[in-house]
């Protein structure tokens, strides 16, 4: 091993030990979380059940126990796969109406609609701008569906999916005149979830993380058209609270914890707090069992301090552009 590699390995070990010690001792300035906050308050309850449901949907094997919801969901997906797209999307919408708090179903509806919209746009792009008009069952969907559903009931999960559907729209149509208002509305919806009269509402991790990412992925040097401008540290405030809640509850897979830690490192890096960024990136590496996450961490740890801002902005833009893996897909929460 060369001297340079030995030095790098030694530095990584040292940073690892420091990061873990900091995390355990609370030196990384995580916000305090009231002791009475529950996994249900945090939206981190039943993650194993969501994972099992998601795996059952994707499985080609019969479930050990008859499950009508799994059967219906598989039937809806089958309709889409055999080309009966409109019927399949409406079928998924009806299932979400029946089970609005089921994050797997809500995410599945959004991702299937996203995939169909993307394929439709790609197939018709050569026909000119007029071909960018989507068919009715995909046009502004599932945003329209969730807006109508909110007229019937006010579940936080419906509001979350509505906000994420606006992010879907941003990813499909990245022009600034579309992206900026969609981003602002998504933040307003997520803020509404977190500002409910119930004081525990502000600890709902999916909304905290989604809003934090929204702040993080905004262009570095543009002012968003908000009624009240976001604070410079808005991203790290939201994501650090999400991390603190997860730590307090003790829920979530290592993949979820690694994603949260990596994003918090990015937020600190964007704010110019490089020591904190490096600590959280290294912690993400320690938590990850996924080589893809570790690769993303290693790339960041190689950046020179003077290049962090420009490299991070380019990296975040690449992730926004990677519509094969949409940022709005929240399956990592239970995988």
PEVEN-V102177 format. One record per backbone hydrogen bond with DSSP energy under -1.0 kcal/mol. CO is the residue of the C=O (numbers start at 1). NH is the residue of the N-H. If there is no record, write none. Layout:
<<CO;NH> <CO;NH>>
//
This chain:
<<2;6> <3;7> <4;8> <5;9> <6;10> <7;11> <8;12> <9;13> <10;14> <11;15> <12;16> <13;17> <14;18> <15;19> <16;20> <17;21> <18;22> <19;23> <20;24> <21;25> <22;26> <22;27> <34;37> <38;42> <39;44> <42;205> <46;50> <47;51> <48;52> <49;53> <50;54> <51;55> <52;56> <53;57> <54;58> <55;59> <67;71> <68;72> <69;73> <70;74> <71;75> <72;76> <73;77> <74;78> <75;79> <76;80> <77;81> <78;82> <79;84> <80;83> <83;85> <84;88> <85;89> <86;90> <87;91> <88;92> <89;93> <90;94> <91;95> <92;96> <93;97> <94;98> <95;99> <99;102> <102;106> <103;107> <104;108> <105;109> <106;110> <107;111> <108;112> <109;113> <110;114> <111;115> <112;116> <113;117> <114;118> <115;119> <116;120> <117;121> <118;122> <119;123> <120;124> <124;127> <125;128> <128;131> <129;132> <130;133> <135;138> <135;139> <138;141> <140;144> <142;146> <143;147> <144;148> <145;149> <146;150> <149;152> <149;153> <155;159> <156;160> <157;161> <158;162> <159;163> <160;164> <161;165> <162;166> <163;167> <164;168> <165;169> <166;170> <167;171> <168;172> <169;173> <175;178> <175;179> <176;180> <178;182> <179;183> <180;184> <181;185> <182;186> <183;187> <184;188> <185;189> <186;190> <187;191> <188;192> <189;193> <190;194> <191;195> <198;201> <200;203> <201;204> <204;208> <205;209> <206;210> <207;211> <208;212> <209;213> <210;214> <211;215> <212;216> <213;217> <224;226> <231;234> <233;237> <234;238> <235;239> <236;240> <237;241> <238;242> <239;243> <240;244> <241;245> <242;246> <243;247> <244;248> <245;249> <246;250> <253;257> <254;258> <255;259> <256;260> <257;261> <258;262> <259;263> <260;264> <261;265> <262;266> <263;267> <264;268> <265;269> <266;270> <267;271> <268;273> <269;272> <272;274> <273;277> <274;278> <275;279> <276;280> <277;281> <278;282> <279;283> <280;284> <281;285> <282;286> <283;287> <284;288> <290;294> <291;295> <292;296> <293;297> <294;298> <295;299> <296;300> <297;301> <300;303> <304;307> <307;311> <308;312> <309;313> <310;314> <311;315> <312;316> <313;317> <314;318> <315;319> <316;320> <317;321> <321;323> <322;325> <326;329> <330;333> <331;334> <331;335>>
//
